[in-house]
């Protein structure tokens, strides 16, 4: 920036008014230059802030992109595939759960692998009936496999109505496994009190009709959030946890959804029983005077 020196010509003949006029002009000029200088300095400072802000945004955005990539990578990491040889090595009482998702099953091959038990989907909500239920149920019993029926709970209808839908289709013969309530998190969950009340309605309706409380399938977080205070020790738990052994008092544990068996296309869920084969007798349905 170039500052110009302003000289005021003063001679003995310069009038006083002319002299002060020159002074005023110089004063206004200097004020204008100061304002211009302040404006330029403000522009420079603001531009520097803008540059710093852009650098910070780019850096933060890059970190977020890296975080999202890492998160997606973790979520997509598949569980290891489990085979029958892995189960034999552990010498556990084991079983699987089936629905129409398994499509056509080669029951001859599946029966040869001798699962100790099976849970088979019967219904969902108040209208849905699993299209493979009757076939899967009869084929399992034909091969002497302990079988139980389960209902997938929907938050779009009441618990009592869903229990009645389940009871209208599910088989409950002597020496079958107890019925199962499959309760899972949905994308949009109703209020906690609503969820707990409707699940309790389902459980109580099953007890009123069959004289047995159902087994409840869920993960540990769901149980603690919605059911622990209400059902306490009424219902046996079937806990899903693909990372580690459950710490609660569980009867069945779903350990993985990547179990390979001959006779079933793709993968199926693997479930372990918490005890010897003889202890499964405590999980069997027996007709009562309520029926």
N, C-alpha and C positions, 0 to 999 in steps of 0.2 A: 504494500500500500504506500502511495506517495503523498506526503503532506506538503502542501504549498505554503510558503511563507508569505503572509500578507503584510505589505508595508503601507503605512499611512503617510502620505506626503503632508508634512506640516511645515508651513513656512510662516514667517511673521505676518504674512498677509491672509493666512487662512482664518476664516471666521470661526467663531466659537460654535455656531450651529453646524457648520460643515464638519468641524472636527468631531463633534459628538455623533453626527450621522455616520461618519467613517467608523467610529468605535462601535456603534450599534450593528452596522453591517458585519464587522469582523466577529462580533460576539455571536450573532445568529449563525454565521458560517461555521464557527467552532462547535456550536451546539449541534448543528446538522451533521458535522463530521463525527462527533461523538456518538450520536444516535446510529449513524451508519456503521460505525465500528462495533457498537454493541450488537446490532442486528447480525452482522457477519459472524461475530463470535458465537452468538446463539445458534446460528445455522450450523457452524462447525461442530459445536457441542452436541446438538441434536443428531447430526449425521453419525457421530461417533457412537452415540447410544443406539442408533438404529443398526449399525454394523454389529455391535456387541449382542444385541437382541437376536439378530438373525443367526449369529454363530451359536448362541445358546439353544435356539429352537432346533437348529440342525442337529446339534449334539444330542439333545433330549429325544428328538424323533428317531435318531439312529439307535439310541439305547432301547427305546420302546420296540423298535423293529427287531432288535436282537432278542429282547425278552420274549416277544411273541413267537419268534422262531423257535426259541428254546422250549417254550411252553407247549407249542404244537408238537415239537419233537418228542417231548416226554409223554404227552397224551397218546401219541400214535405208536409208542413203543409196545409191541405186542407181548402178551403173556407167553411163556414157554408152552409148547405143546406137550400134553401129558398123555401117556399111553397106558395100556393095561399092565405092561411090565413094571411101570412105576408104582402102580397100585399094589401089585403082588409083593413088591419089595417092602412096602410099608405095612403089609398085613392088616389092613383096615377093613371095617365093614363099610361098603361103598354102594352107591347107587347113582341114578341119573334122573333128570326130569325131562318130560317130553310134551310136545304140543304139535299143532299142525305145521309149525316151522320146520320140523324134521322131515316133513313130506312122507314119501314112501319108505318104509323100513323093511329091511330083510330080517324078519324075525327069527329065521333059522340060525343065521350067523350071530345075531345079537344074543339069542338064548344060549348059544354055546359058550359065551363069555361069562355067563352066570353072575349078573349083577345081583346084589343082595336085596335091593329094593328099587322101586320107581315111583315117582310122583308124576301124575298125568293131568294136564290142564283140561278142565271140564267147561268152565264158563268165564265170562268177563262182563262187568256191568250188570244191567238188568235185562238185556235181550240177547247178548252174544253167546253162542254155544260153539265150542271148539269142534271143528268138522272131523277131526281124527280121534276124538275122545273114545267113542264106543269101540272102535277097532283097537286102539292102543291098550285100552283097559282089558278087553277080553284076551288079546294076544299075550299080555303080560301074565295074567292069571292062569292061562292055559299052560304056561311054562313054569308054574310054581313060584313065580317072583312075587314078593310082597309088594302090594300096590296101594297107592293112596291118590286121592283126587284133590285138585286145587282150583281156587277161584282167584282171578286177577282183579283186584279192586280198582274201581273207577271213581273219581271224585265228582262225576257229573250226575250221580244219583245217590239215593239214600242207602245206608247200610242194611236195613231190614229187607228192603226190596231186592237188593243184590243177593242176600243170603237165601231168600226164597227162590231166586233164579237158579242159584247153585244147587239147592236141594232138589229142584225139579229135574235136574239132569244127572247129577253125580250119583254114582253107585256107592253104597255103604254096606258092604257085606261083612259078616263076622270074619275076623282075622285080617281085614284090610287095615292099612295104616290110617291113622286119624286124618280127618279132612284138614286142608291147609288154606289159610288166608294169605294171599300174596299181596303185600302192601309195600309200595315203592314210591319214591319221590316223582312228582310230575313237574313239567316245566312251570306251570302256574299252580301253586298250592293254595287251597282255601285257608281261612284263619285256623290257627292251631286248635281252638276249641271245637270247631266244626269237624275237622279231621278226626280228632280223638273221639268225639261223640258218635260219628258215623261208623268208625271202626268198632267201637264198643257195641253199637247196635248189631252189627254183623256177628260179632263173637257171641253175644248173648242169645241171638236168635238161633244160632247153630246149637248152642247148649240146650235151649228150650226144646228143640226138635229132636236132637240126637242123644242128649244126656252126656255129651263129651264137649270139652272146649277144643277148638281147633288149634293146630300148630300155626304159628305166625312166621311167615317168611319176610325178612326185611334186613337192612343193614343196621349196625350198632347205633349209628347216629339217629336213624329214624326211630328205633325203639326207644332210645332215651328221650327224644323230643316229644313223641306222641303217645307212647304206650306204657312206659315203665310205671308211671304212677297209677294207672288204671287197672292194668291186667295183672301186674305183679307176678305171682307164681301160678296164675290160672292156666296160662298157655305155655306150652313148650316152644322153644325158639329154634328156628332154622335161619341161621345168620349167613349172609353173603359177605365175603371178604376175600378178595383175590391177592392181597398183599401179605397178610399175616393171620395167625390163629386168633380167633375172637377171645376177648378177655372176659366176656359175660358168661353166664351159665347157659350154654347152648346144648341142644340135642342133636341138631344137624348143622353141618357147615358146608356151604357151597364154596369150594376152593378155587375153581377156575371155570371159564366158559370155553376153554380150548382143549377139551378131552376128545380123543380119537378112539372110536370103537368100530370094529367090523360090523357092517350091516346098516350103518348110519352115514349118510352123506354129510361131509363137512364136520363141524365140531358140535359137541353137546356139553351141557353143564355136568360137572363132577361134584358129587356130594358125599361127605363122610358122616358116619354116625358116631356119636360120642359114647362108645361103649362096645362090649362084645355082642355077638349076634343074638345071644339069649336075652339081652337087655331090650331088644326090639319089641319084646312081648308087652312092655309097658306102653308102647306107642300104638297098640292095635285097638281097633274099634270093636266094641262088644255091644250087642243089642241090650237095651234097657227097657224098663217099663214105660219110659217116656215115648218110645217109638210107636 
